[in-house]
Amino acid sequence: MRRAQAIITWSALVWLGACVAVSHAVVNGAEFGDVANTAVFAEEESFDEPQATAEPPYEPRSQREPFARRQRVYPNLPCGLSTDVDEAAYENADASETTADELAPPAPFQAGACCPRQSNCFQQCCRPCQPCWTVRVGTMFLDRSRPSGSTILTTRRIAGGPELLNANQLQANAGWGYDISAIRRNVFGLDRSIEVRYFGIYGFNSTFGSAVAPAGTSIQYIVPLGNIVFPEIVSASFSSQLQSFELNTWRPTTRFMYPFAGFRYLDLTERLTTTHNIGPGLNNAVNTVSAFNTLFGGQLGVDGLLYQRRRLTLSGVAKGGVYGVSASNSAVLTQALGPTFQSAANQGNAAFVAEMGWTAQYQLNRRWSLRGTYELLWLDGVALATDQVAASNPAFGAATVTTNTVFYHGMFLGAEYRR
């Protein structure tokens, strides 16, 4: 099963790279094909007479590409200083024949910088202009996959008795949280970018009951514990939360694709609680089973431009890595009348984490844009609370840790600010 999931994940990564490559070929051929032909013919002409350079025709403001004229960054200016050095001149551009490029000082071409139109630079050499700072803030909504089937409560002490609660009945509600990231380009004057990102998702909650068990219930630990004499009212709850921090770095390679590498830390905590009102009113017992996961390791990924048309941009990102995991569990049975039983275990193992996202971005102005992303996140090799019941033995204080796979998907909605 895990091998099939890994094949699917890496196939998706290859698919995203292929989409980016195709879009690169289509746009690159349409945009630069004529320029390349012109360059070839120019080599065959005589150099005795200087060739006249055709001035680009003046375009009314209403027909210009929105915001493009304000995003040209020249290598002899401080990072982040664009041709918008005179806002009033831009606002009055329609009143004169002054073009956007004339509002900035001319500069010679340098690798990795945007070129002025007068530089006659072959455009494939010019990387797209980017701001120094990009900050993204928004809300993320994710659905968690349903827990795998395992028996939690039965109406008999022996294993295999009539089942009252199965783990797959605890389908959690959609969780929500915050996603914040910041990108700094041209770090220390180098052609390198750094991204810092954090998100925390909470609210993966599910409840069961209250149910009446005339003959009592038993929780199916390795050695089952419970009441099988008196009737009781039983209820259950499940909760989960996920936090992630990552640090990535990359150097721009092409206009359409940015391979990157980085470090990532994730924390996954889950808790399953069953409450038993025995009698009712004679005794109260609470079973709490918890699972804790700390993941840390490196990751590789690619961020690609899929489509761009005026204010609308479509892009995709895929990343994955092998992580070290510190996984642990605990099981505690407390009761108002009677002893407390508990067990705990921990282990270290390897896990695989993969994430993919498809983003639609709409530019409001040269600083602000709106973003919507469909997210997929897959964690393999982590401890889940519902699986730890069958691996715990509070009656004798012993336990082992069992691992499984969990899958998340959902939406990110937010805004982006560039400076």
Secondary structure in CASP SS format (residue, H / E / C, confidence):
PFRMAT SS
TARGET T0000
AUTHOR 0000-0000-0000
METHOD secondary structure of the structure
MODEL  1
M C 1.00
R H 1.00
R H 1.00
A H 1.00
Q H 1.00
A H 1.00
I H 1.00
I H 1.00
T H 1.00
W H 1.00
S H 1.00
A H 1.00
L H 1.00
V H 1.00
W H 1.00
L H 1.00
G H 1.00
A H 1.00
C H 1.00
V H 1.00
A H 1.00
V H 1.00
S H 1.00
H H 1.00
A H 1.00
V H 1.00
V H 1.00
N H 1.00
G H 1.00
A H 1.00
E H 1.00
F H 1.00
G H 1.00
D H 1.00
V H 1.00
A H 1.00
N H 1.00
T H 1.00
A H 1.00
V H 1.00
F H 1.00
A H 1.00
E H 1.00
E H 1.00
E C 1.00
S C 1.00
F C 1.00
D C 1.00
E C 1.00
P C 1.00
Q C 1.00
A C 1.00
T C 1.00
A C 1.00
E C 1.00
P C 1.00
P C 1.00
Y C 1.00
E C 1.00
P C 1.00
R H 1.00
S H 1.00
Q H 1.00
R C 1.00
E C 1.00
P C 1.00
F C 1.00
A H 1.00
R H 1.00
R H 1.00
Q C 1.00
R C 1.00
V E 1.00
Y C 1.00
P C 1.00
N C 1.00
L C 1.00
P C 1.00
C C 1.00
G C 1.00
L C 1.00
S E 1.00
T C 1.00
D C 1.00
V C 1.00
D C 1.00
E H 1.00
A H 1.00
A H 1.00
Y H 1.00
E H 1.00
N C 1.00
A H 1.00
D H 1.00
A H 1.00
S C 1.00
E C 1.00
T C 1.00
T C 1.00
A H 1.00
D H 1.00
E H 1.00
L H 1.00
A C 1.00
P C 1.00
P C 1.00
A C 1.00
P C 1.00
F C 1.00
Q C 1.00
A C 1.00
G C 1.00
A C 1.00
C C 1.00
C C 1.00
P C 1.00
R H 1.00
Q H 1.00
S H 1.00
N C 1.00
C C 1.00
F C 1.00
Q H 1.00
Q H 1.00
C H 1.00
C C 1.00
R C 1.00
P C 1.00
C C 1.00
Q C 1.00
P C 1.00
C C 1.00
W E 1.00
T E 1.00
V E 1.00
R E 1.00
V E 1.00
G E 1.00
T E 1.00
M E 1.00
F E 1.00
L E 1.00
D E 1.00
R E 1.00
S C 1.00
R C 1.00
P C 1.00
S C 1.00
G C 1.00
S C 1.00
T E 1.00
I E 1.00
L E 1.00
T E 1.00
T C 1.00
R C 1.00
R C 1.00
I C 1.00
A C 1.00
G C 1.00
G C 1.00
P C 1.00
E E 1.00
L E 1.00
L E 1.00
N E 1.00
A H 1.00
N H 1.00
Q H 1.00
L C 1.00
Q C 1.00
A C 1.00
N C 1.00
A C 1.00
G E 1.00
W E 1.00
G E 1.00
Y E 1.00
D E 1.00
I E 1.00
S E 1.00
A E 1.00
I E 1.00
R E 1.00
R C 1.00
N C 1.00
V H 1.00
F H 1.00
G H 1.00
L C 1.00
D C 1.00
R C 1.00
S E 1.00
I E 1.00
E E 1.00
V E 1.00
R E 1.00
Y E 1.00
F E 1.00
G E 1.00
I E 1.00
Y E 1.00
G E 1.00
F E 1.00
N E 1.00
S E 1.00
T E 1.00
F E 1.00
G E 1.00
S E 1.00
A E 1.00
V E 1.00
A E 1.00
P C 1.00
A C 1.00
G C 1.00
T E 1.00
S E 1.00
I E 1.00
Q C 1.00
Y C 1.00
I C 1.00
V C 1.00
P C 1.00
L E 1.00
G E 1.00
N E 1.00
I C 1.00
V C 1.00
F C 1.00
P C 1.00
E E 1.00
I E 1.00
V E 1.00
S E 1.00
A E 1.00
S E 1.00
F E 1.00
S E 1.00
S E 1.00
Q E 1.00
L E 1.00
Q E 1.00
S E 1.00
F E 1.00
E E 1.00
L E 1.00
N E 1.00
T E 1.00
W E 1.00
R C 1.00
P C 1.00
T C 1.00
T C 1.00
R C 1.00
F C 1.00
M E 1.00
Y E 1.00
P E 1.00
F E 1.00
A E 1.00
G E 1.00
F E 1.00
R E 1.00
Y E 1.00
L E 1.00
D E 1.00
L E 1.00
T E 1.00
E E 1.00
R E 1.00
L E 1.00
T E 1.00
T E 1.00
T E 1.00
H E 1.00
N E 1.00
I E 1.00
G C 1.00
P C 1.00
G C 1.00
L C 1.00
N E 1.00
N E 1.00
A E 1.00
V E 1.00
N E 1.00
T E 1.00
V E 1.00
S E 1.00
A E 1.00
F E 1.00
N E 1.00
T E 1.00
L E 1.00
F E 1.00
G E 1.00
G E 1.00
Q E 1.00
L E 1.00
G E 1.00
V E 1.00
D E 1.00
G E 1.00
L E 1.00
L E 1.00
Y E 1.00
Q E 1.00
R E 1.00
R C 1.00
R C 1.00
L E 1.00
T E 1.00
L E 1.00
S E 1.00
G E 1.00
V E 1.00
A E 1.00
K E 1.00
G E 1.00
G E 1.00
V E 1.00
Y E 1.00
G E 1.00
V E 1.00
S E 1.00
A E 1.00
S E 1.00
N E 1.00
S E 1.00
A E 1.00
V E 1.00
L E 1.00
T E 1.00
Q E 1.00
A C 1.00
L C 1.00
G C 1.00
P C 1.00
T C 1.00
F E 1.00
Q E 1.00
S E 1.00
A E 1.00
A E 1.00
N E 1.00
Q E 1.00
G E 1.00
N E 1.00
A E 1.00
A E 1.00
F E 1.00
V E 1.00
A E 1.00
E E 1.00
M E 1.00
G E 1.00
W E 1.00
T E 1.00
A E 1.00
Q E 1.00
Y E 1.00
Q E 1.00
L C 1.00
N C 1.00
R C 1.00
R C 1.00
W E 1.00
S E 1.00
L E 1.00
R E 1.00
G E 1.00
T E 1.00
Y E 1.00
E E 1.00
L E 1.00
L E 1.00
W E 1.00
L E 1.00
D E 1.00
G E 1.00
V E 1.00
A C 1.00
L C 1.00
A H 1.00
T H 1.00
D H 1.00
Q H 1.00
V C 1.00
A C 1.00
A C 1.00
S E 1.00
N E 1.00
P C 1.00
A C 1.00
F C 1.00
G C 1.00
A E 1.00
A E 1.00
T C 1.00
V C 1.00
T C 1.00
T C 1.00
N E 1.00
T E 1.00
V E 1.00
F E 1.00
Y E 1.00
H E 1.00
G E 1.00
M E 1.00
F E 1.00
L E 1.00
G E 1.00
A E 1.00
E E 1.00
Y E 1.00
R E 1.00
R C 1.00
END
